[in-house]
Amino acid sequence: MSSLSKPWWSPIVHFLAQTVVGTMIFVIIAGASVSLSLLVHYLESLNVSAFSIMVTTAVEYVILIFDATLFVVDLFITGIKAVKEMLK
């Protein structure tokens, strides 16, 4: 199918589909970070060493920050592609 015969709403649908899938992936990975947070609270109640708690908390933060950064980058790139597709 050539770009001339695509309906006007095609780039919007592609953008929405990419956004929904990207959001689902973000939520799944962020779930790992939330699980680590719950684990940290549980380990604190068991009086696990402060260093172990600190390392686990750091890993939790790194996962969440990296996930959020990649999500924003994905939305930005997807938006650029949608605009380019609309201008064709």
KOLLONU-32172 format. One record per residue (C-alpha): y, x, z negated. Coordinates in nm, 4 decimals. Each point is the difference from the previous one (the first is absolute). Layout:
BEGIN
        Y        X        Z
        Y        X        Z
...
This chain:
BEGIN
        Y        X        Z
   0.0000   0.0000   0.0000
   0.3291   0.1509   0.1015
   0.2971   0.0135  -0.2331
   0.1868  -0.2454   0.2255
  -0.2535  -0.2769  -0.0580
  -0.0055   0.0311  -0.3795
   0.1624  -0.2863  -0.1888
   0.3275   0.0702  -0.1809
  -0.1630  -0.0430  -0.3399
  -0.2726   0.2608   0.0598
   0.1880   0.2889  -0.1697
   0.0708  -0.2224  -0.2992
  -0.3675  -0.0883  -0.0370
  -0.0982   0.3686   0.0307
   0.2562   0.0916  -0.2664
  -0.1180  -0.2749  -0.2345
  -0.3657   0.0942   0.0465
   0.0731   0.3667  -0.0703
   0.2068  -0.0970  -0.3031
  -0.2721  -0.2239  -0.1432
  -0.2703   0.2635   0.0497
   0.2246   0.2741  -0.1408
   0.0808  -0.2151  -0.3018
  -0.3683  -0.0670  -0.0642
  -0.0772   0.3728   0.0132
   0.2953   0.0702  -0.2320
  -0.1241  -0.2577  -0.2518
  -0.3537   0.1412   0.0051
   0.1167   0.3561  -0.0619
   0.2583  -0.1106  -0.2564
  -0.2884  -0.1736  -0.1762
  -0.1515   0.3432  -0.0611
   0.3235   0.1063  -0.1663
   0.0045  -0.3113  -0.2177
  -0.3635   0.0642  -0.0937
   0.0917   0.3522  -0.1052
   0.2805  -0.1412  -0.2116
  -0.2440  -0.2308  -0.1764
  -0.2366   0.2949  -0.0453
   0.2795   0.2056  -0.1581
   0.0714  -0.2753  -0.2525
  -0.3700  -0.0275  -0.0790
  -0.0357   0.3766  -0.0402
   0.3038   0.0046  -0.2297
  -0.1713  -0.2545  -0.2226
  -0.2999   0.2373  -0.0194
   0.2275   0.2881  -0.1076
  -0.0851   0.2120   0.3036
   0.1935   0.3268   0.0247
   0.3646  -0.0200   0.0998
  -0.0568   0.2389   0.2898
  -0.2678  -0.2268   0.1527
   0.2324  -0.2964  -0.0346
   0.2863   0.1953   0.1569
  -0.2111   0.1121   0.2996
  -0.1368  -0.3498   0.0591
   0.3509  -0.1459  -0.0211
   0.1273   0.2624   0.2464
  -0.2777  -0.0895   0.2456
   0.0899  -0.3671  -0.0401
   0.3648   0.0721   0.0844
  -0.0866   0.2221   0.2964
  -0.2276  -0.2650   0.1504
   0.2596  -0.2741  -0.0382
   0.2931   0.2085   0.1304
  -0.1997   0.1304   0.2969
  -0.1275  -0.3503   0.0809
   0.3474  -0.1553  -0.0179
   0.1507   0.2788   0.2113
  -0.2630  -0.0394   0.2717
   0.0455  -0.3776  -0.0078
   0.3756   0.0306   0.0582
  -0.0554   0.2558   0.2784
  -0.2556  -0.2320   0.1625
   0.2447  -0.2929  -0.0109
   0.2741   0.2174   0.1495
  -0.2209   0.1259   0.2855
  -0.1361  -0.3484   0.0642
   0.3557  -0.1356   0.0148
   0.1025   0.2668   0.2505
  -0.3015  -0.0790   0.2175
   0.0797  -0.3723  -0.0144
   0.3600   0.0605   0.1065
  -0.1145   0.2243   0.2873
  -0.2521  -0.2643   0.1067
   0.2727  -0.2689  -0.0030
   0.2283   0.2144   0.2150
  -0.2623   0.0505   0.2725
